[in-house]
Structure formats: structure tokens, C-alpha cells
């Protein structure tokens, strides 16, 4: 933090100082966050349905989405809660899945307007997701608190609103329809995975390794006794190590 505050503008000539007002900054971020929110709503709707269908009350599902903005981590953690997994297992699983947000926050901190208060930095970090990070990282100028607040507002409320909508509608849907909503989650992951696997041999290989390890932990005679939470942890760690070993980043 101290290092960031002491950096001068001459140290990074490519960065541009934010010259617009806070209102214009907020509107700019808000406008860029709308498409992200629209993409979140159907996924959050599915989360609301699955959470309530698993036995959680609608307001608990909404509170989870209001206090978390983690997508995959939320699904995994909620499934473990529904399954009655131990607290340690839930904590480690969600930590492993969400640790990427720590790296994103550290990366984005290099672009924050110098002198931004710790509280404001914390609010900005809370709203970082894969999509908001991608949009913010493409900015050529320093990122202000108002801009980031606008960027995360629509996705945040889109995620919470989609969850509320799914949780409330779940109570009136027939059981067969409720159960079929789980397919939407797998369809979303497939839609995200297939394009990357087609374009990258590394992504395809890592995916196949993850599938193989997960299959072993699910069906192998002795390994299948491992709980789902620890299976996710083991699969994530081994897959990441294999990816780093077989496909190291080339020096630029």
C-alpha cells in the first residue's frame, strides 16, 4: 500500500490521470456494468432455484448472494452446506475456488488512483469478479473509486436480484422443473469451457486431467469415500500443479 502511494506519475508514463468528475466516472462504470449484470441474472436465478430446492429458505439464499459475489464458489459452498459438510471442508473448498480473486485484487491495485482510502479499496475488492476485473483492467487511466463503484453496482444487484427471483419462483414450480434447472449450471460451464478448449491445447489438457481426477475420486473403490468438498480441493490442487508443470508461462 505504502509503495503504491509513493509512486510518482513519472514512474509510469503510460498511465493517464483521471480528469473527469466523480459523477461522470460513476456513470461510465455503471454503463459498462449493465451487460455483466444481464449475464449474471440467469446464472443467479439457477442458484436461487438450487439453493431453495436443496432445503435453504429463500431469504437465506438471497443473503448468501448479498454477502458473496463468487459464482462457482457460491455454488460449491452452498452444495456442501446442503450436504451437511463440516465447516472446515466448506471453508477450504471455497477458499481454493475463490483464491483467484486475491490475485485479481493485487493486480488491479496497481491501477487504483493513488491515495484511495483502505475502506474504499475494500469495497472495490469485494465487487471484483472475473468479468468486472476484465473490464477494469482494460482501462487506460487510473481507476477511481466512483468508477469501480458504478462498475460493480449493476452486477451486484443483478446477482442478488436473480437469486431472489429464482428462490421465489422455485416455490411455485413443479418438482420436475425444479430438478431440471440444475442442467442450466452445467450448460453454463460447458459454454464457457468449450471455446477455450478449442483454442488452447493447455486448457484442453488441464480440463481432461481435472475430469480424470474427479472421475477417480467419484467412482474408484476406495477414493470414492472422500467427501465431495475434499474431492474438489484435491482435484483443484493437482490440476493446477499439472498445468504449471506441463504448460509453464513463457518468458516475455
RAMODA-V108985 format. One record per pair of residues at least 24 apart in sequence whose ideal C-beta (glycine too) atoms are under 7 Angstrom apart, sorted by the first residue. I is the first residue (numbers start at 1). J is the second residue. If there is no record, write none. Layout:
{{I;J} {I;J}}
This chain:
{{4;109} {4;114} {5;114} {5;115} {7;114} {15;142} {16;140} {16;141} {17;141} {17;142} {18;113} {18;141} {18;142} {18;144} {22;146} {25;144} {25;146} {25;147} {26;146} {26;147} {26;149} {26;150} {27;150} {28;147} {28;150} {29;147} {29;148} {29;149} {29;150} {29;151} {30;150} {30;153} {30;154} {32;135} {32;151} {33;150} {33;151} {33;152} {33;153} {33;154} {33;155} {34;154} {36;131} {36;132} {36;154} {36;155} {37;154} {37;155} {37;158} {38;158} {40;155} {40;158} {40;159} {40;162} {41;158} {41;161} {41;162} {42;162} {43;71} {43;188} {44;159} {44;162} {44;163} {44;166} {45;162} {45;165} {45;166} {46;166} {46;181} {46;184} {46;185} {47;74} {47;75} {47;163} {47;166} {48;162} {48;163} {48;164} {48;165} {48;166} {48;167} {48;170} {49;166} {49;170} {49;178} {49;181} {50;181} {50;182} {51;78} {51;167} {52;167} {52;170} {52;171} {53;170} {53;178} {54;82} {55;82} {56;82} {58;167} {58;168} {61;163} {61;167} {62;160} {62;163} {62;164} {62;167} {65;159} {65;160} {65;163} {66;160} {69;126} {69;127} {69;129} {69;156} {69;159} {70;98} {71;129} {72;97} {73;97} {73;98} {75;185} {76;232} {80;228} {80;229} {83;228} {85;227} {85;229} {89;227} {89;229} {89;230} {90;229} {92;233} {93;229} {93;232} {93;233} {96;233} {96;236} {101;128} {104;128} {104;133} {108;133} {108;136} {108;137} {108;143} {111;139} {111;142} {111;143} {112;142} {112;143} {113;142} {113;143} {113;144} {116;145} {120;145} {124;148} {127;152} {127;156} {129;155} {131;155} {202;243} {202;247} {205;246} {206;239} {206;242} {206;243} {209;239} {209;242} {210;235} {210;239} {213;238} {213;239}}
